[in-house]
Every structure is written in C-alpha cells, then in structure tokens.
Amino acid sequence: MSILEATTQLSFWGPIVFFCIGVPAALFNIIIFIGFKTFRRSPSAYYVVGQSLLDVSVLLLVLLPVISSVSTSVSSTVCKLGLFLAQVTVSGAMSFLCLTAFDRWACTSRSARVRQLNSNRIARYLFIFTFLFWSLVNIPYLIFCDLIPPTYVCFSTNDVFTKIVFYFLAPIFSTILPLLVLIIFIILTHQNIRLIAHIHDQQQPVRTRSSMWEQQMTRMMVAQTILSIFCTLPRAIFYIYSAITLEQSATKSFNQISIELLINQLTISIMSINFVSSFYIYFLCSPRLRQTIKMHVKRLCHLTSNQVVPIDNSLTIAQNLPSTTPQINNETTLFIWPGLSPWGHDFEPIGNGVLQPVLTYGSSCAPNQNDIDPYQWWISAQYVNTDGNKTGFMGCFGGDAMTVNVAIIRRYGLQWIWENKRKGGSIY
C-alpha cells in the first residue's frame, strides 16, 4: 500500500470510527450531567455538557465529507456554513476543555476569592459566552469563503484572509492557544493538589461526601486534561512545521508531499481523540459514575429488587474506623450502615418503643421514593411507639418528633466516615 493510499484509507475510515465511538459517549455525558442531580449541581457540568454538544457537532461535520452524496461543493451556502460551523465547533470544544481545566484549578485553590470562580453562576455565563464568542469571531468565514472555480474547491477567496486563517485562526485558536492554556492550568492544579494533600497529611481532617465527590470530579477532569495535552501536541507541532515550510512548498518532492499529507491526517486523527474520549475517561476515573451507570442499566434491564432490606442494628463499628471520629456518649443512638442500598423503600418496625434507622430519599427525606440516584439516599431516624405504630419521621435529622442525639457513620469503599450528628430537631 502506497503512502497516498494509506492516507486515503485513514481519511475515510477514521471519521466513521470516531463517529461510532464518540457520539454515544457524548450523549451519555449529556444525559448524566443533566439528568442526575449529583452530577448536575457541579459547575463543571456546564462545561462537560457544552463540550459534549460540540463534540457531536464536530464528529458529524467530520463524517459528512466521507458520505459521497454530501459535499461542501454543492452550493455556495453549504460551503460557507460548513467552514463556519467547523471552526465554531472545534474552537468551542477546545475552549470547554480549557474551562474544565480552569474550573479544577479554581476548585482546588487555597484562595477563597479564586474558589468563588468555581460557581454555577459563572459557569452559566461562560457556557453562553463561549458559543457567542466563537460565532462572532468566525463570521469572516461566511463573508470571504466560497467555491473557487474551475475545481470549485470550498476555501477562502481573499488572499489576506487566507493568510490570517493559515497563520492565526486555525493554528492559534483551535490548537496552540488551547494547548498552552491546558498546560498552564494542569500545572497550577497539580500544585494545588500537592499543597492540599500536604495539609491533609498534617491535619487529618474528616472527609465529607461533598469533598469526596469534588476529589472524584478533579480526578476526572485532570485525567481528561492530560490526555488532551498529549492529543493536541502533535497537531500543534505540525501547524508550526507547515508555517515554517510554507515558502518551500514549490520545491517539495512528491514523496515529501505524500508524507506530509499522511502526517497531517494522522495528527487530525490523534486530535480527534479529544472529541470522543471524555465519557470513557470519566467512567474509568469515577467509582460514583460507574455505580450510577450500573444501577441504571439494572433498572433498564428490570434487574432491580423491590424486597425490603432487613435492618441489622447489631452491627458494630469496624476496626478501621478513623481515630478522628468524635466520642459517643451514652445518650447517643448510633446507626452503623456498612452497605447502604436504595432498593428497600419501606421498612418493618424492629421493636416497640425504639428508634430505628430508615432509608429515605433526597432533601425531603420522604420514604417510599422510587428514585434512581443512589447518592441521594440517607439514613433517617423513625420512632416506633409502644403500640407498634410508626410515628414521626426524623427526616434526615430535621424533624422534632423526639429529642435524641443521633450519629451516622457510613462506609465509603474501605473507609468509615462520620457524617451527621443531631441533637433534638437541629443539625450541627
């Protein structure tokens, strides 16, 4: 197989493979980060959803030229819109990658002022701004691009704009600038993480559910950023090489041109990994994401169980319970739940005149909720009076049915964590 044949095969099959792999992954990202409250409440969700929407657009635009019946040479309008949308989607998708890196840097910063940049309000503004900015910047493609006779190739008809595209718009905005931004923020985030780890080693703080989730989000986004750097670097190098050797184009041999075409297609394929990989990176890096997906698959396949989960209040604290756990006095009722499961939506009293743990869902802590997000389930206190009737819910320790001290110790993986402590009707 010749070099040109290899280039042709790669340019044909590459978009098809990336489309088949990337579009389902991007749709999964959109469903997960919009549909599930646990993921939706993070500011990073805006950037992930924005990137996923543009990923689908990029993969579709890359696939269209492979289809023989679809061509930008069909009409002048199709030519203009094709180049315009290609630049908007690629630049926008790379921008959202940079915004996720920025968000993780802000989230891990020790400065309270910097951490304020990690907010849903700012994420919403940046989400809208990214689409508007790249739409305005790339308007010249709608003005200066058209079909060029006699071959009717779709490209710029203005020499000045052609040089701007070749030296600035294409290499800087879509490749080199995002690469530099990703490198800068991954270095800053790494420094923040090392500093946080050093402080945690000295203070040994108790880890909360929200802090653990933020750590998982950071792990997901950092892994995606590192992969994006390695995938974007070859394309940036090729752009620099092309700009340097542009004046020598007339003296290049046929073999040299063939090799450059192959390298060009290879760097495009490598950079396209940015647009197909995010979901798979998140899936590998986040146990919570894997558990959520596993649970939804079970529900779709009707593998869930509706049986009541028996409550064993004879459980004791494991030997590896952290030493930072507060001491429990004799007036405290302690609930230990090593493997909290959402499948038991109701309960039977374990005795009369007792306080027993109950599975409840969400901020209202109402029982019998058939929700599918396992990380929104709580253990609540239900009082059963001497007649055996279920009386007031201590809904997530927010009710005032009785005065009692309540503590929760819950297990995350191999680690036991003190989560809630209640006295009377207030949380503290």
Secondary structure by P-SEA (a helix, b strand, c coil): ccaaaaaaaaaaaaaaaaaaacaaaaaaaaaaaccccccccccaaaaaaaaaaaaaaaaaaaaccccccccccccaaaaaaaaaaaaaaaaaaaaaaaaaaaaaaaaacccaaaaaaccaaaaaaaaaaaaaaaaaaaccccccccccccccccccccaaaaaaaacccccccccaaaaaaaaaaaaaaaaaaaaaaaaaaaccccccaaaaaaaaaaaaaaaaaaaaaaaaaaaaaaaaaaaaaccccccccaaaaaaaaaaaaaaaaaaacccccaaaaaaaccaaaaaaaaaaaaaaaccccccbbbbccccccccccccccccccccbbbbbbccccccccccccccccbbbbbbbbcccccccccccccccbbbbbbbbccccccccccccccccccbbbbbbbbbccccccccccccccccc
